[in-house]
Amino acid sequence: MENLILCHPRASSGQDPSQAIIVKCEVPQTIPNDHVLLEVDRFGFSANNVTYQALGEDSHFMYFEFHHAPEAEGVSSKTHGVTPVWGFGTIIRSTHPKVYPGERVYGYFVPARYLLLQVSPDVNKYAFFVPRPHLPPDRRPYNQITRCAEDPLYDPSPTMEDLTMLYRPLFWTSFWCEDWLNSSNYKGGSTRILISSASSKTAFCLAYLIRRRNSLQGSSTRRVIGLTSTKNLAFTKRLALYDDVFDYESFNTSLIGNLARGHWIYVDVTGNDALNARVRDHFCACGDSELVTCIALGLTNVSASTIKPSSAEALQGDDPKLEFFFMPEWLAIRKQQLSVSAITQMQKEAWTRLMSDCGTWGVSLRRVCGPDQVKDAYEEIVRRGLAPEDAFVWSLWGETREYGSRVKL
């Protein structure tokens, strides 16, 4: 069997990292003990994946170390990286006694047709794990392969699988960030939350969750304000998830007077140093407002060609108020504070409500099938960027699998 894998040159190789290539290689005829061979049906692609690629060689995030690039002509794990994707697949071979062919699974996969994974000893009815001892222990959520038959959040319909791939990775980052903020009473009672890249799914899911918290607590004092580009302003306002939305160019003339008064939290989802400096300067100049903290949540403004492998570590600079939120680290803390059943119930309730509410947000699903088509779609994103109303589901299989279409969610 022939495998196809979407790869990118590493920035350190001196090649253009934005040039995607489809690598052809053979699927092993036999697989080692305690391994599974997956047929990857399809996977989501979002701004998160752009960030994964941009930080692939970063010494903290290490996204290229989850899956190694294949060895082929002109391609190796030293010169190329594989950007992880969240997707669904089916196990077609297994040499592990507790994992079976035919199982439907969801996890942190490779943009490929087939994927060979080692299975660690800690298998349970809900999931199994990929051993990655070279990565920090807090990366364990990324090593989990969910067994769909026992997943309380799983819905087998194609549309719900697509929504899972698009929202589940982003939503849990937002969910646990809001939980983290709430654990500190929003940093000592701050009542204004400013979120950049407000049109991105990570940002507007966070806004959605903050407003949901307000409703549960009966609070009307905590307000959420979004910052976005001029071209995304109309979409972000139509979401109706923010109390106010301003564009990057004019926010410092709009966010004044009574609107600026109070204690503020700034959640940075763009990773744009110039914007962050403007935000800090603006609040320094506002006498009736205080910027309590700046939280780095994402890097939607970066691409593989605009960030150096180690630059994420330099974002903090000399700003003592800047905090980094990394979901696996907070989740590890919460697992010490709460039972597994309590966490599962929290997530089930939040996910059920999200699936009920997200249909009103005006996001269109773009399904792209086939290796050439996926490569073209990636290159289109490089040229044009990601429109906020578009959500991608890709497959390296052909359209005979009935995935190629555009659907309004």
C-alpha positions, 0 to 999 in steps of 0.5 A: 500500500502506498502512503501519502503524507503532507510535509513542510521544510523545517525553517532551520533547513534554509528552505521555504517552510511555507512550501508544502509537499506530498511525500509518497512512501510504502506502508510497512507490510508487517508492523512491530509488536504493540503497534496499530496501523490507522487509516486516517479518514480526514482531519481538520485544519485551522489557525491552530495548525498554522501555529503548530507548524510555525512553532514546530522547532520551538524548544518548548512546544516541539510540535514537529517531535510528535510525528517524524517526517518520512525518509524519502528522496530529498526528505528526512526528519532533519530537513522536514517536519510534519504538522500534527492535525486532529482527525478521525481514523479506523484501525486496520491492523493491530499487534496490541492485545487490547486494541482491535482492528475496526475501531474508530478513533480520534486523535492527534494524527498526521496529515496522511492516508496511513499512520503507524503508532506505538501503543503504551501499556496504559490502555483503558476502554476509553483511550490508549496512549502513544509513548513519547518519552522525549516530550514533557509529561504535560503533553500527555493529552496530545498522546491520547488516542480516543476510542470513539465507541466509549467516548461520551462526546462522540457522535458518528454522523459525518457533520458532527465528526467534522465539528469535533475536528474543528472545535474540539482542540480549539474549544478545550484550550478556550474552556480551560483558559476560562476555567483558569481565569475563573479560578482566580476570580478573573485575576482579582475581580477584573470586569473587562476582558479584551481579546485580540484576534477576536474572529478566530475560533479560539478567541470567540469560543473564549468570549462565548465561555466568559459570557456563559459564566456571566449567565451562570453567575448572574453577573452583568458587570463582566464585559468582553471586548474583541479586537480584530482586523477591519476585514473581519470586523463585520463577521466578528460583530455578527457572532454576537459573542462580544459586548463591543468589537473594535478594529486594530487601527482605531481601538485606541480612539474608541476605547476611551472614557467610561468604556475604558474605566476599570480593571482589565485583562488582555488575552493576546491570541495574535502573538503580534508584538507591535499590537501588544505594545500599543495595547499596553501603551493605551492603558498606561495613558488611561488614568481610570483603567488598569491593565492587570495582566496580559495573557498569551493564549495563541499566535494566530498572526504568525506563519512558518515563514515569519517566526524563528524557531526560538522566537516564541520564548522571546515574546515575554520580553521585559513585561512582568505582567505577561503570562503564558497559558498552556492548556496541558499544564493547567489541565494537569493541575486540575486533575490533581484537584478534581476527579476524572468523573467531575472533569468528564461531566464538566466537559460533556455539559460544555460540549453539548451546549457548544454543539447546540449553540455554534450553528448560529455563528455563520461558519461554513465547512469546506471539505477538500479531498485528494492530495493535489486538492489538499496541497492547493488548499494549503497554498491558498491559505498561505497566499490569502490567509484563513477567512474567519467564516471558513472551516476546513476538513481535509482528506488525502483520499479522493472524493469517492469517500463523499467528503468533498463539498461546502456545507453551512454549519 
